[in-house]
Amino acid sequence: MLRKAYHLLCLVPLLALTACNDNDSPQTETEVTPPAATRVPAQVGVRPAYLISQMAEGELKSALAQCKDMPFYRSDFSIGHRGAAMQFPEHTRESYKAAIDSGAGVLECDVTFTADKALVCRHSQCDLHTTTNILAIPELAAKCSEPFSPFDAATGTPASAKCCTSDISLEEFMSLKGKMDGANPKATTVEAYLAGTPGWRTDLYAATGTLMTHAQSIEMFKAAGVKMTPELKSPAVTMPFDGMSQQDYADKLVAEYQAAGVTADRVYPQSFNLDDVKHWIATAPEFGRQAVYLDDRDETLPGFDPMNPATWQPDMASLKADGVEIVAPPLWMLVTLDNDGKIVPSEYAKAAKAAGLKIITWTLERSGHLTNGGGWYYQSITDATTNEGVTYELLDVLAKDVGVIGVFSDWPATVTYYANCNGL
């Protein structure tokens, strides 16, 4: 399991961490901090130091800064969101390798399917036009659900296309090259459309982008010794698809771990569809115990407010009663600002904790620059989001006050640094 003790190893300042002994460290009955000799070294690079340099002066900044010369190790608290998607094409071998090297203890393969029902790693069933070079291959572009349509200056209609994994075979899928997610809405050519990487990301590491099947991701993660969190994506086609029902799809995901000899304690299957989670709990309870309910009820439930329990259906106690053990809302649902403008846990966070639910959250470092409020992921704390250092201020509240057991990030090294500095 992801470790439950995601607070300081002992109730002393961060820099006293090295003075803690086994008797000071809160542990579960079966989980202990592994000895240094068994830990896997991690490379955190220069980004954590940059973020710390941007923080407001204070105890947290000083404590984090003084960890810069310590050795860093892999941590289950650090979850690679689509690998290391800030700088590498998402869901590619290269992106996963970067996440592993930077200390992510858990890696994500978003799972969807091809026309011949093979499971592959893609964030969305229909994102090939923005995450791969499919439009640059005429014979495959011709198979897309919606062909490329150029920007129409007269009407202001943006350029568009829609290419799905279910449009092509596994063999055709594997012939594609991953690229940084993005498209130019004002493009009049395919080449210009594909050149749409956001300015705060980079194409420096996109020369190669090796796509992967779900089974290949399992083998890669197994060999690296990391845990796995596959997300069953919502189909963009009508189910059943060629005889495969939604339940068959969910079963197929679990079966590929069983076939690879991966034990359930190393897998955190996740879905935005609560029925998928309940299905795993009922039919594959060893995997269902660690199934993650990805909570997007702000988009699906009218009037949903993380500060008002009356707007939550089902409520936290009901989720727990149904066998759900882990919920995963976006960052902003878990925090709010108090009267002094400080980041504090939301009512949602308090209720989930009170119900005995574990919490994972998403997605750190997916917002670009934070100087102008941070956008969607920071919407509940916009007034406090004025600089890049807020990344660590938010992470500190999530870890210490909310008590999350893991954080998805597009650049896992940032979370790895924090986790090591805090003994997570």
Salt bridges, closest charged atoms under 4 A:
GLU57 OE2 - LYS61 NZ 2.80
ASP69 OD2 - LYS68 NZ 3.08
ASP76 OD2 - LYS227 NZ 2.73
GLU90 OE1 - ARG82 NH1 2.92
ASP101 OD2 - LYS97 NZ 2.78
GLU108 OE1 - HIS81 NE2 3.94
ASP110 OD2 - HIS91 NE2 2.94
ASP110 OD2 - HIS123 ND1 3.05
GLU172 OE2 - LYS143 NZ 2.38
GLU231 OE2 - LYS233 NZ 2.81
ASP242 OD2 - LYS117 NZ 3.68
ASP251 OD1 - HIS279 NE2 2.67
GLU256 OE1 - HIS214 ND1 2.82
ASP295 OD2 - ARG297 NH2 2.83
ASP322 OD2 - LYS278 NZ 3.44
GLU325 OE1 - LYS320 NZ 2.82
GLU347 OE2 - LYS350 NZ 3.33
GLU365 OE2 - ARG47 NE 2.43
ASP396 OD1 - LYS400 NZ 2.92
ASP410 OD1 - HIS81 ND1 2.69
ASP410 OD2 - ARG201 NH2 3.83
ASP410 OD2 - ARG366 NH1 2.64
